[in-house]
Amino acid sequence: MTTGSTHIETRTGVYADSVTLMQISKRLAALEGVTAAQVAMGTPLNIEVLAGMGLPAPEGTGPNDMVVALRVLDDAARDRALADLATALTAAPSSAGLDGGDPAPRRTESALRRSGADLVVVSVPGESAFVEAHDAIVAGSSVVVFSDNVPVEQEIALKDEAARRGVLVMGPDCGTAVVSGIGVGFANVVRPGPVSLVAASGTGAQHLMALLDAAGIGVRHCLGIGGRDMSAAVGGRSASQALAALAADEGTELVVVVSKPPDAGVADRLRAEAADLGVDVVWALLGFGQPDLTAAAAAVVDRLGRAEVTWPVWEPAASEARTPTGAALRGLFVGGTLCDEAMVIASEALGEVLSNIPLRPEWALEVDGSGRWDTGGAHAMVDFGDDRLTQGRPHPMIDPTLREERLLREADDPRVGVILLDVVLGHGSHADPAATLAPALAEALRRGKDRGLAVVVSLTGTTGDPQGLDRQAKALAQAGAHVHLSNAEATRRAISLLPVTANEPTGGAR
C-alpha cells in the first residue's frame, strides 16, 4: 500500500531474524530521501512500535509476516529503498522467501536426520524456538538455543527430552558457547587449553575466558547452559549433564562452573554431583559472600600452578582526573552477569543498589521498554541486555544506541558522581564499539566536568578479538574513562571515586 510519502507492505511467510532486520532498517533509514524505515516481523511488539512511528501495519498482520514500512520524500526515494532492501535481504543468511518467492524449507526433524549434525544452533523468535529445538533433539542433535524469551516450562520440557535422548540443550538465551575451540554466538578468540566451563551465564563466561586468556590459560569447551538453568525452577538440568560430559572428556583438566546468583539448593546438589564424578571444579557462583569472577580466574591460575597475574588497566590522561561531587553510582551494562557481579560488590560497600535485575525483590527498578527509569538519587545498575529491553531490537552488544542515549541523560543528573559501563568484544559483538562509545563518553564527561563526573569501563576481550583489545581500551581511555580488564576491579575503582560520604551503606547487603 502506498499513500503519499508512506509505503507499507507485508510479505507473508517471509522471515529474517531480528538482528538482520534491525541492521537493514538502519541501512534504509540512512538513504537519501528516506525519513523513516522499519523492517520487522509482525510480532505484537513490533506492530506496536510501527504504530508509534505513525506507520501502522495492515490489519491481519501476524508474526509470520514481514512488514516493510517506509516514510519517503518522493517515489524515487521509495524505489531506491525497496531496491536496496531486496539486495540486503538477498545477502542475509537468515532470510527466506525473498521478494515474494517461496520460503526456504524449514530445518525439520527429517532434514536434520539427513544432515547428521551433532550440534544445531536455534536462533529464531522465542515463540518459535521450542519447535525447532525439539526437532533437533528428536533427530539426535545437541542444540544451542540462542533465542531468548522462551517460557521456562518449554525450557524444562526440552531439557528433559534431551536427557532422555543423551544430548545436551545449551540455553535458551545461550549467548556464548565454545565447543572444541569453535565459538558459537557471542564468542571471544581464546587460545586452546585444558580448562572447560559450564556457564549459566553468557557475559560471565566471556569475562572469565578473557581473564584466563590474559593469564595465558586456554579454554577447551564452554558449555553455555542458559541463565535460568541453575534456578530452582529448572534445577540445573543441563548443568548436571554438562558436568558428566566433561568428567568423561580426556582433554579437560579443570572445570569452572560460572553462574548468575544460583538457587542455593541447586548449587549444593551440583557440588555433590561433581565430587561423585571426581571432577576438579572451581566454582564461580555469584552472590553475597561469594568470590567474584576475577577471584575465580585467579583460583584457576593458582590451581594450574601458573604465575600470579596483574590484570591490565588503561588510565586516562592525568589532566582527566576527576573528583566527583555527586554521590550516586550508576551502572549501564550490556552483560547481565557483569551487572550482577557489580551489584554484589557495590551493595557490600554502598548498601541498596536498584536494578531491573535486582539482587533482592525490594531493590527492583521499573525500566520501560524504551530504557527509561527514575531512581531519584539512589545507586542503580541496569542490564540493557535483559529480555524486556531486547524485544524487537538487537542486543546492546550489537546496537548500543539505547545505552548511549541513557549515558548522556545520566551525565546531566547532578546527583550522579560515577558512571560504570561494560564493553564486550569478540565475534558477534559490535565491530568497533569505541567508535560510538568514545565520543559519547567524551560528551558525557564534558557535560559533567563542573561536578567532577567520572566514568569507569569494564572491558571484556582478548588480544585475538577482531575489534583489537588494546585499540579499544586506548580509545576509551583517551576519551577520559578509567578502563579495566577486570569487571570486579572496575567496580571497586568506581566505588573508590565516589565522595567519601557516599561510601556509607544504606543497608541491606549484609
N, C-alpha and C positions, 0 to 999 in steps of 0.2 A: 504494500500500500504506500503510495507516495502522495503526500499532501503538502503543497508549497515547498518549504525548505526542510521538511521532515520526511524521512524514509524509514518505514518499519516493516519488517517481514519476518515470517517464521519459516524454518526449514525442518520439516517433520522427519523424525528418525535420524537426524544428523547429530553426531556427538564429537566434542573435543573437551579435554579436561579443563578445569577452571583456570589453572595457571597459564595454559596456552591462550585461552580466550582473553584473560586479563592483559597479557602481553600484546595480543592483536588489537585489543581495544585502545591501548595506549598508542600503538603504532598508527592506527587510523585517526585518532584524535589529533595527532601531530601533523597530519597532512594539510596542505594549503586548502582553504575553503571549507574545512570541516570544523565546526564549532563544538560538537559533542559526538561521541561514539561509544556505544556499548554493545559488545557481542557476548552473549551469555546463554547458558542453558536456562530453560524456562522453569526453574525451581520457584517455589513461593517467595523466597527471599529475593531472588533476582528480579522477579516480576515487581515486587515492592520497590526495589531500587530503581528500576526503569520508570515506574510511575512517579517516583520522587524527582526524577530528572525531567519530567514532562514528556516522556517517551513511552507511553503505556503499551504493553504487549497486547496483540489481538486477543479477543475473547476466545477461551478454549485452549490457550497455550499451556502445554504441560511440560514436565521435567525432561521428556524425551525430545523436545523441540528446541532447536537453536534459534534464538531471537537476534536479529540484526537490526539495530536502531541507530540512525544517523540524524544529526542536525547539520545541514549544509547551507552554504550561501547561494549555491546555484546547482543546476543539473549537471554541469561539467564536474563539479567537485564530488557530487554523488557518484557519478560514473567512475571517477578515478578511485574513490574509496572502495567501491564494490569490486573493481578490478584488482586492487591491492589486497582486498580480503580474500579473493579467490586464490591469489598467489600465496598468501600467508597460510591459508588452510591446507593447500596442497602440500606445502612444506612441513606441516605439523605432523609429527609422528603419531599423535593420538587421535587425529581426526578420522572421520568415517562418513561415507555417503556425501562426498563433497559436491558442491554445485548442483544439488538436486539429484545426483546419481544414487545408485543403490548403496545402502550402508555396507561397510566392510563386514565380513562374517564375524560373529562373536566367538570368543575363545571358549567353546563349550567343553563339557567333560570329554566328549568323544574326540574333539580336536586335540585336547591335552593328552589323551591316551596315545594318540598317533605321534605326538611330538616327543614323548618320552622325557619331558622336562622333569628335573629333580627339584627345581625351585621356580615358583611362579610369583611375580610381583603384581599385586592388585592395586591400581590407582584410579579409582572411579569415585563419583559422588557417594557419600556414606550410605545413602539409602539403597544403593545398588551393589555395595561391596559384598554383602553376605552371599548372594547367589554365586558371584564369580569366585569367591574364596572357597565356598563349599564345593563347587565343581572341581577346583584344583585338588582339594583334599581327597575327594572321592576317586580322582584319577591317580592318586598315589604320590602327589607332589607336596612338598613343604611349601608354605606360602608366606610371603611378606605382604601384609595388608598396610599399605601406605595411607590408605583412606582414613580420615577422621570422621567424627560424628556418626559412628557405628554404635547402636544401642548395646548396652552391656549384656543383655540377655543373648544377643546374637554372638557376641564375643565368647561367652561361655559355651554356647552350642558348638561353635566352630572348634574350640579348643578340646572339647570332649570328643568330638568326632575325629579330630587329628590324633588324639592319644589312642583311640581305638585302632586307628589305621597305621600307627607307628610313624607319623610325620609330625612336623612342628609348625605351629602358627606363630609368626612373628608379627605382633600388632594386635588389634588395629592401632592406627596412629603410630605405626613404626616408622619414624622419620629417618632412622640410621641403622644400618646393618653392614657387617663385613663378613663375607663367607670365603674362606681360603684366600684371604687377601684382596678380594674383589668387593668394592664398596657398592652399596645399594642405598638409594635415597640421598639424603644429605651426608656426604662422606668426605672425610679428610684424607689426604695422602699420607699414609703411615708406613713405616718400614715393617717388613715381616719379622715375626719374633715368637717367643714362647708363651705370651700372655693371651688369654681369651676372656671376653667379657660376656656376662649375662646382664642385659641392660633393660630395666623397666624405666627407661629414660632415653631420650634422643640426644639432646644437647649435653646432658650429663655424661653420656658415653663419649661424645665427641670431645668434650673437655678433658676427660681422663686420658683418652688416646693421644690428645695433643700434648698433655703434660708428660706422658710416658715417652712420646717421640722426642721431646726436648731433652729427656734424660737418656736418650739413646736406646730405649727399650721398644721393641717392635710388638705388633699385635697379629695373632693368627686368625681369630674369629671374634666378631662382636655380634651376638645373637640378641637383637632388639626385640623384646617381648611385649612392648606396649606399656604405656604409663599406668594402666589400671591393673596390670597382671598381679601385682603384689598387694592389691587392695583386699579387704575382707570379702567383697563380692566375688571376685574372680579367683581368689585363693591360691595364687602362684601356680596356676596350671601349667603355663608354658615354662616358668622358671624351673619347675621340677624336671620337666623333660629336657630342658637345656643343660642342667647340671648333669643329668645322667649321660647325655650325649658327649659332653666334654670330658666326663670321667673316663669314657672309652676312647678318647682321642689321644693318640700317642704323641702328637705334636704339641699338646697343651701341657705346660709345666705348672702354670699358676692361673687360677681363675679369679676375676674380680666381679663381684655382684654389685651393681650400682642401681639405685632406685631413688625416686622421689620418696618422701616420707611414707614408708610402708605400714601395713597393718602389723602390729606387734606379734600377734599370734602366727601370722603367715611367716614373718621373718624368723621366728623361733623354730617353726617346723622345718623351714628350708635349711637352717643351720644344722639341725639334726640329720636331715637327709644328706647334706654334704659330708658330714662326719661319717655316716654309714657307707657312703660311696668312696671314702678315702680321698676326697678332692681337697687340695690345698687351696683355700679361699681367702682373699682379702675382701672384707665386707665394707662397702661404701654406701650405707643406707642413711640417707639424710634425715635429720631430726634433732630435736633438742638433746644436747649432751652427747651427740654422736660426732665422729670425726668428719671433717669436711672433705671435699674431693681432692684438694691439694694434699691433705694429710694421708688420704688413701693412696695417692700416687707415690708419696714418699715412703709409705709402707711397702709398696711393690718394689721400689728401688732397693730398700733395705733387705727385703726377703730374697731378692735375687743377688744380693751381695755387691751391688753397684755403688759407686761413689755418691756421696750426698750432693744434691742439686740445688743451685740457686736459680729461681725462676726469673726469666727476663723481665725487665721494666724499661719503658721508654718514657723519659720525662720531658715536659715542655721546657721551653727556654726559661732561664731564671727570671726574666722580665715578666713572665706569665704567672709567677707565683701569686696565689690569691689568699686572702684572709676573709672568709665569708662572715657576713653578719646574720644572714638568715639561719634559722635553727632547724629547718626541716630537711630531711633526706628524701629524695625521690629517685626511685629506680625504674627505668624504662627498658624492659627486657624483651628479647625475641626468643629466648630459651627458657622454657618453664622450669626445668631443673636448676638452671643457674639462678633464676629468680627465687626458687625455694631456698637454695643454699644461702643466697644473700640475705633473705629474710630471717633465716635461723640465726645467722651471725649478727645481723643488725639488731634483732629483737633481744638477744642476750645482752647487748650493750645499751640499747635505747628504749627497750620496752615495746609497746604496741606498734606494729607495722601493718597498716591496712593494705589489702590486696584483693584483686579479683580471683586469685587462687589462694585464699587465706590459710595460714597455718592453724588458725583457730576460728571457729564459726563466728565468734563475736568480733573478729577483725575483718569481716567481709566488706569489700568496697564495691559498690554498684557501678559498673562500667558499661555504657551502652554500646551498641554495635558500631558506632562511629568513633569509638575511643574517647568519649567524653566522660568526665567524672569530676567530683568536687570532694576534696579531702579536708577542706579547711586548712589548718596549719599542721596537720598530723604528718608523721612519717608514712610513706606509702611506696609500694612497688607494684608495677603492673606487668603482667605477661601478655604481650601483644600477639603471642602465638596460641593463646587459648582458643578452643573451638569456637566460642561465641564471637571472637574477633576475626576469624578466618572464613566464616561462611560468606561465600560469594566474592572472596578476594584471595589473592595468593598469600602464602605465609610471609611474615615480615622479613624472614631471612632472604626472600626473593624480592619483595617490594616493600621497602622501608618507609614509604610515604607517610603512613598514618603515624608512625612513631616520630618521624622527624617533625611533623606538624605539632605533635604534643611537646617535643623538646623545646620548641620556641615558646609555647604557652607557659611551660614550667619556668623558663628563663625570665619571663615577665612577672612572675609571682615573687614579691619581695620577701615572703616567708621562707622561700627555698634557698638553702645555703649551698648544697652539693647535689649534683645530678649524677647518678650511676647508670651506665649503659653497658650492654654486652654487644659484641660483634663476633659473628661466627663465620669463618671462612670454609672453603672446601668445595667439592663438586656439588652442584645443586643450589648453592647459595648465590647471592648477587655477585656478578662478575667483578665488581670493583666498588665495594661498599664505601670506602673512604672518599670516592669521587663525589658522593652526595652528602655523606655524613660530615666530612671535614668542614665544608662550607657552612653547614647547619650548626656545627659546634662553634665555629668561629663567630657566627652571628649571635648564638646564644650567649657566649662569653662577652661579646661586645655589649649586649643588652644588659647583662648583669654585672658589668665592670664596676660600677659605683658601689655596689654592695658586696664585692669580692666573690661573686658566684664562681664555684669550681666544678669541673667535670672530670670524672674518673671513668675509664673504659676498661672493661674486661675483654681481652681479645683471644678468642679460641681459634687456633690454627697451627699449621706446621710449615716448615720451610719448603716442603714439597707442594703445598697448595697452589693452585693456579693464580690466585689473587696476589701472591707474594706476601708472606708474613711480615717481613721487615719493612717492605714498602708501605703496607697498610699502616703498620704501627707508627712509622715515622711521619706519615701524612696526618694521622690523628694527633700525634704529639705536637707537630708543627702548628696545628690549629689551636693548641692550648690545653689539650687533655693530658692527664696522667694515665699512661697505658700499662696494663699488667697482663702477663700471660695467665696468671693465676686469678681466678674469679674470687677466691677467698681473700687473697691479699688485696685485690682491688676493693672489695667491700670494706675491709678493715682500714684501708687508706681513706676511703670516702668518709668513714666514721671519724677518723682522726682529724679530718679537715674541718669538721663542724665546730662551731663555737663550744667552748668547754661546758657552758650551761646546757647545751643540747644533749650532752652525754650523761644525762641523769634519767635512768629508766622510768617510764611512766607506768610500769607494772605489767605483769602477765607472763613474762617469758620464763620465769624461774619456777 
